[in-house]
Structures are given as structure tokens and as C-alpha cells.
Amino acid sequence: MLNLANKITLLRILMAPLVVILLYFEGPVTCILAALAFIFASITDWADGYIARRSNTVTSMGKFLDPLADKVLICSILIMFVKLAWAPAWVVIVIVCRELVVTGLRAIAIDEGIVLAADYLGKVKTVLQILAVVPLTLHYPLWGYDLHMVGLVLLYAAMLLAVGSGFNYCYNFYRRACAGQADETRL
């Protein structure tokens, strides 16, 4: 059964196609609507976790769906930016590949009984991605400011953190997997 926090997480997944569709109909008004929808979806990322912890309804489903929802939302929008030529493809490829690798490592880790918790770099990367997506989504100059350039700078910073945190996840997985093998040989 879905609790409120999990329903909010599912809503975030459903917001991704809405933002992408709004971006597809390129224009100042649809870009503002897309940015507002993305901001709302980003707030649900905080809200679902807060509600789950506050109401003591943290579930395995929620632990699985929450990072998945984040990746679906961010990656689908970044891929749309490439289609619109609003972001360099190579930057988006690096970020999407990192997300796939970390998600794969987490799945393997779960099977091995290893917990790969979110690290500080990964959390900062997520914040930078959110901060990059908003001005990139707005795209058009607003009140005389080139928000697109601000978004690109933040996206490059997010990419660097994505690489750094990706290596960190790989290192932690390798270290814990080797420690687990060492423990098994002692039995």
C-alpha cells in the first residue's frame, strides 16, 4: 500500500513528462511553466522525505523510489536540453552515465548486503543540478539577465561533482565488497 510520502514521490516521477512536454513547445511562457513545474517537483523531493520521517512511514519502496524519481526527473530534462541544444551533449552524457553507474552499484550492493548511503558530494551535486535546471529551463533572458549562462556554469559544476561522487561511490563499493569477501574467508 502506498503511503502519503510514496504518493508524493510518484507524483515527482509523473512531473518529469510534464516538464519535458512543456519544454518541447519552446517559448517563454512554456519555459516559465516548465520551470515552475520543476520547482514544484523539486520541493516534493524534500517533502516526501520529511513526511516519511515525521510520520515514521519510511518504507523500502520509498527508499527505492525516491532516488529513482530524482534520476528520472533530472535526466529526462537534461536529455531534453540536449535535444533543444540548450546544454552540451557530452556534459549530459557524463551526468546520465554517472547516474546509471551509481544506480547499478546500489542495486548490486543491496544484493550483497552492502549499504551505499548518499554521500556529501552526491547531495551537493543534486542541489547544483536542481539549481542548474531552473535557469536552463527558463532559457530566455529574464529582466535583462542571461539565466541560461548561469545554468550552464552550474551544470558544469554539477558534472564535476557527479564525476567526483561517482568515483567515491565506486571506491566505497569496492572497499566494502572486498571487506565482505575478507569476512567470508574467515568463516
C-alpha positions as CSV (number, residue, x, y, z in Angstrom):
1,M,0.0,0.0,0.0
2,L,1.2,3.5,-0.8
3,N,1.6,5.9,2.0
4,L,1.5,9.7,1.5
5,A,5.2,10.1,1.2
6,N,5.4,7.4,-1.6
7,K,2.4,9.0,-3.4
8,I,4.3,12.3,-3.4
9,T,7.4,10.5,-4.8
10,L,5.3,9.0,-7.6
11,L,3.9,12.5,-8.3
12,R,7.5,13.6,-8.9
13,I,8.0,10.9,-11.4
14,L,4.9,12.0,-13.2
15,M,6.1,15.6,-13.2
16,A,9.0,14.7,-15.5
17,P,7.0,14.1,-18.7
18,L,5.0,17.3,-17.9
19,V,8.2,19.4,-17.8
20,V,9.6,17.7,-20.9
21,I,6.4,18.3,-22.8
22,L,6.3,22.0,-21.8
23,L,10.0,22.4,-22.9
24,Y,9.1,20.7,-26.2
25,F,6.7,23.6,-27.0
26,E,9.6,26.0,-26.8
27,G,8.6,29.5,-25.8
28,P,8.9,32.0,-23.0
29,V,5.6,31.1,-21.4
30,T,6.0,27.3,-21.7
31,C,9.6,27.6,-20.3
32,I,8.3,29.6,-17.3
33,L,5.6,26.9,-16.7
34,A,8.2,24.2,-17.1
35,A,10.4,25.9,-14.5
36,L,7.5,26.2,-12.1
37,A,6.6,22.6,-12.6
38,F,10.2,21.6,-12.0
39,I,10.5,23.7,-8.8
40,F,7.3,22.1,-7.6
41,A,8.7,18.6,-8.3
42,S,11.9,19.5,-6.6
43,I,10.0,20.6,-3.5
44,T,8.3,17.3,-3.4
45,D,11.8,15.7,-3.1
46,W,12.2,17.4,0.2
47,A,8.5,16.9,1.2
48,D,8.3,13.2,0.7
49,G,11.4,12.6,2.9
50,Y,10.2,15.0,5.6
51,I,6.7,13.4,5.7
52,A,8.1,9.9,5.8
53,R,10.5,10.6,8.7
54,R,8.0,12.8,10.6
55,S,5.2,10.2,10.3
56,N,7.5,7.3,10.8
57,T,6.4,5.8,7.5
58,V,9.9,5.3,5.8
59,T,9.5,2.2,3.6
60,S,11.8,0.1,1.4
61,M,9.6,1.2,-1.5
62,G,10.2,4.8,-0.6
63,K,14.0,4.2,-0.3
64,F,13.9,2.7,-3.8
65,L,11.5,5.2,-5.4
66,D,13.0,8.4,-4.1
67,P,16.4,8.3,-5.8
68,L,14.7,6.8,-8.9
69,A,12.3,9.7,-9.1
70,D,15.2,12.2,-8.7
71,K,17.1,10.5,-11.6
72,V,14.0,10.3,-13.9
73,L,13.2,13.9,-13.3
74,I,16.7,15.3,-13.7
75,C,17.9,13.0,-16.5
76,S,14.8,13.4,-18.7
77,I,15.0,17.2,-18.5
78,L,18.8,17.2,-19.2
79,I,18.2,14.9,-22.3
80,M,15.6,17.4,-23.5
81,F,18.1,20.2,-23.1
82,V,20.4,18.4,-25.5
83,K,17.6,17.9,-28.0
84,L,16.9,21.7,-27.8
85,A,20.7,22.5,-28.0
86,W,20.5,24.2,-24.6
87,A,23.2,22.0,-23.0
88,P,26.3,20.3,-24.3
89,A,25.6,16.6,-25.0
90,W,28.9,15.5,-23.5
91,V,28.1,17.1,-20.2
92,V,24.7,15.4,-20.1
93,I,26.2,12.1,-21.1
94,V,28.7,12.3,-18.3
95,I,25.9,13.0,-15.7
96,V,23.5,10.4,-17.1
97,C,26.3,7.7,-17.2
98,R,27.2,8.6,-13.6
99,E,23.6,8.1,-12.5
100,L,23.4,4.8,-14.3
101,V,26.6,3.5,-12.7
102,V,25.7,4.6,-9.2
103,T,22.2,3.1,-9.6
104,G,23.7,-0.1,-10.8
105,L,26.2,-0.2,-7.9
106,R,23.5,0.4,-5.4
107,A,21.4,-2.5,-6.9
108,I,24.5,-4.8,-6.7
109,A,25.3,-3.5,-3.2
110,I,21.8,-4.3,-2.0
111,D,22.1,-7.9,-3.3
112,E,25.5,-8.2,-1.4
113,G,24.0,-6.7,1.8
114,I,26.1,-3.5,1.4
115,V,24.6,-0.1,2.2
116,L,25.8,2.7,-0.1
117,A,24.3,5.7,1.5
118,A,24.2,9.1,-0.2
119,D,27.4,10.9,0.4
120,Y,28.0,14.7,0.8
121,L,29.4,15.2,-2.7
122,G,26.3,13.4,-4.1
123,K,24.0,15.6,-2.1
124,V,25.7,18.8,-3.2
125,K,25.7,17.5,-6.8
126,T,21.9,17.1,-6.6
127,V,21.5,20.6,-5.3
128,L,23.7,22.0,-8.1
129,Q,21.7,20.0,-10.7
130,I,18.5,21.5,-9.4
131,L,19.9,25.0,-9.3
132,A,21.2,24.5,-12.9
133,V,18.0,23.1,-14.3
134,V,15.9,26.1,-13.2
135,P,17.8,28.8,-15.2
136,L,18.4,26.4,-18.1
137,T,14.6,25.7,-18.2
138,L,13.9,29.5,-18.3
139,H,16.4,29.7,-21.1
140,Y,15.2,33.1,-22.4
141,P,16.7,36.3,-21.0
142,L,14.6,37.4,-18.0
143,W,14.7,41.0,-16.7
144,G,17.8,41.6,-18.8
145,Y,19.7,38.6,-17.3
146,D,21.2,35.7,-19.2
147,L,20.0,33.0,-16.9
148,H,21.0,30.4,-19.4
149,M,24.7,31.1,-18.9
150,V,24.2,30.9,-15.1
151,G,22.5,27.5,-15.6
152,L,25.4,26.2,-17.8
153,V,28.0,27.3,-15.2
154,L,26.1,25.4,-12.5
155,L,25.6,22.4,-14.8
156,Y,29.4,22.2,-15.4
157,A,30.0,22.4,-11.6
158,A,27.3,19.6,-11.1
159,M,29.1,17.5,-13.7
160,L,32.4,17.8,-11.9
161,L,30.7,16.8,-8.6
162,A,28.9,14.0,-10.4
163,V,32.3,12.5,-11.5
164,G,33.8,13.0,-8.1
165,S,30.9,11.5,-6.2
166,G,30.7,8.7,-8.8
167,F,34.3,7.7,-8.1
168,N,33.6,8.0,-4.4
169,Y,30.6,5.5,-4.7
170,C,32.8,3.1,-6.8
171,Y,35.6,3.3,-4.2
172,N,33.2,2.7,-1.3
173,F,31.5,-0.2,-3.0
174,Y,34.9,-1.8,-3.9
175,R,36.2,-1.3,-0.3
176,R,33.0,-2.7,1.3
177,A,32.8,-5.6,-1.2
178,C,36.4,-6.6,-0.5
179,A,35.8,-6.3,3.2
180,G,32.8,-8.6,2.9
181,Q,34.9,-11.1,1.0
182,A,37.6,-11.0,3.6
183,D,35.0,-11.6,6.3
184,E,33.6,-14.6,4.4
185,T,37.1,-16.2,4.1
186,R,37.5,-16.1,7.9
187,L,34.4,-18.3,8.4
